[in-house]
Amino acid sequence: MSGLLAAIRERAQDPARYRDSGAEWRRPVRAIPDKAGVQAVESELGVRFPELLLAVYIGIGDGGFGPGYGLLPLSPLKAEPDQDSVLGLHQVLSAVDPEESSWVLPRPLVPFCDWGCAIRSCVDCSTDAGAVVTFDPNAHKEGEGWGPDCPTEGATQARASVPEIARGESKSRL
């Protein structure tokens, strides 16, 4: 895993490659959060991050780098409360929408990577394997359950692994 983390760190530090999309919104990679801060987010979410995702956050930075528009920060900055974050998106997406009761992200799925157009890669934190699935609300039709691109409880479909996403090997939406 150390070689993979070194490759991710190298990419995150390269201004030409640290993120695939959103050149017009380039921001610096956020500082590495302390372990207690990461544990507080895990506790709030009620999950444990897979080992590699945890190592990326505490060893490289708190989002802003990676495939698509980059990994999400764990929690919003006070200076940017409207910026999407792992914690904020999970809280919103896992709450029942009174107008659309099928609009619920299963609790063990945690959004961590932004592809644009509200599409997120989510890691399944119910297992150590950390399968990654797509959450694409654009595919949802009102009144219908989620299709294969928007998993429902117990029906996650792995599209890639956390290592593939972290290395930036998947340029397509996962």
N, C-alpha and C positions, 0 to 999 in steps of 0.2 A: 504494500500500500504506500510505502514511502516514495517510490518512484512516481506513482500516480499523483500523489500530493505535490511533489516537486514540479511535475508538468503543469498541474493546475495553477500552482503559485506563479510559475514562469508566465503562463498566459495572462493571469490576472495583473501582472506587473508590466505587461507590454501594452502601451497605449494604442497600438494598431490592432491588437487582437483581443483585448480584455472582454469585449462584448461584440456579438454579431450584429445587432440592430440598434437603432436609436442614436446614431451619431449626433443628431441635433440635441439630444438630451443627455449627453455624456456628463457623468458625475464621477468624482473619484470613488474608488473602491472604499467602502466604509471600513473603519478600524475594526480590528479583531475584538469581539466581545469577550468579556471574562467568562470563565466557566460557570460562575454563579448566575450570571445573567442568562446564559443559555439554559441552565437548569430551571430557572424561574419561568422561562417561556415554555419549556417542556411540561412543567408542572401545571401551568395555566391551560395548556392544550390537553393535558391528560395523556401524553404519549412520551415515548423515548425515541429520539432520532436514531436512525441506523448509524452504525459506526462511521462510515465514510462521510456521510452528510455532516455529522457532528464534527469530524476532523477538519472538514473544509471550513466550516464556520469558525471554529476556535483556532485553526492554524493558518487561515489565509485572509479571511475578512467577512464582514457582515453584509454580504450581498453586493450587487452592483456589477458583477463580473459573470462571465459564463455565456452559454448559448442564448440565442434570442435576445431579449432585453436584459437578460442576466438573472442571477439568483436574487430572490427577494430578501430584503433585510428582515431580521427576526422580528423587530418591533419598530413602530414609526418613531422618527425623531421628533422632538418637541417643536423644532423649527419647521418641520414638514409633516404636520399631522395628517394630511390627506394622501401622503405617499402610501402605496400598497405595501403591506408587510405580511410575513408569514402569520403572525398572531392576528392581525386585523382581518385579513381575508378569511382565515379559518373561522373566526368568530362569526363573520357575516354569512359565509357560505354554509356553515353547519347549523345555522338557526333556521327554524321553520318560517317560511314566508307565508303570512296569512292569506295572501292572494293566490299563492301557488304552492300548495302543500308538498308537491313532489320536488320542490327546489331545495333539496337538502344534500349537502356533501357528507358522506359517511364520516363519522368522527375520526377513525384512524387514518383517513387520507388528509395529508397536510400539503397545501400549496407551497411550492418553494422556487419555481422558475417561471418567469413571465415571457410569453411568446407574442404578446400583443393581442389586440381584439378580445380581451378578457379570457384568453386561452392560457391555461396554467398547466404545468407539470406538477403532479402531486405524488408524494411518496407515501406508500402504504406502511404506516408505522406499527401495524399489528403484528409484523414479523421482523426478525433481524435482517432478512433478505432485502427489505426495502424496495419492493417492486415499484415501478413508476408508471403512472397512468395519466391519461389526458383528461382534463376537465375543460370541456368546450361548451359553454352555455349557448353559443350561437346555434348549436345543433338541436337545441331543445324546442319542442313545439308545445305550446300551452295546452295543458290538460292531459298530456301524454307523459308516461314515465320516461326516464332517461334512456337513451340508446347506448350502443357500445362505446361511444366517445365520451359519455358522461356516466360513469359507473354508479350503480346503486349498491345498497348494502350487500356485501358478500359477492359481488359480481365484478371485481376489478380485473382488468385485462392489462397485463404487463406489455408495454410498448418498448421499453428500454430499461436498462439498469441505471442506478445512480452513477456508477463509474462512467458509463457512456455519455450521460448528460454532462457530468462534471468535466470530462475531457473535451467536450464540445464536438463529439463524434456524430451527433445527430443534428443536422441543420434543419431537418423538417420538424414539424410540430409532432410531438410525441403523443 
